[in-house]
Amino acid sequence: MTSNIEVIEGIDADGKREVTVACPLCQSENNVNASGYRANNSGVFVNGLTYGVECNSCQSDFGFKAAG
């Protein structure tokens, strides 16, 4: 089974420890901390990687792609 999760492109996150990303469904802002992802040994977001998020308000899943 394939899941169609919307991915937001171009979030300025490269090298940051935390970003705020708006949910594409409800537009609620979500604070996302890089240390919550296993791929981040240094605790910062990495340019070019896609990160999955569950919205704090509507619980929908979406992703964002870190850009620099």
Sequence and secondary structure as in RCSB ss.txt:
>XXXX:A:sequence
MTSNIEVIEGIDADGKREVTVACPLCQSENNVNASGYRANNSGVFVNGLTYGVECNSCQSDFGFKAAG
>XXXX:A:secstr
      EEEEEE TT SEEEEE TTT  EEEEEGGGSTT TTSS  TT EEEEE TTT  EEEEEEE 
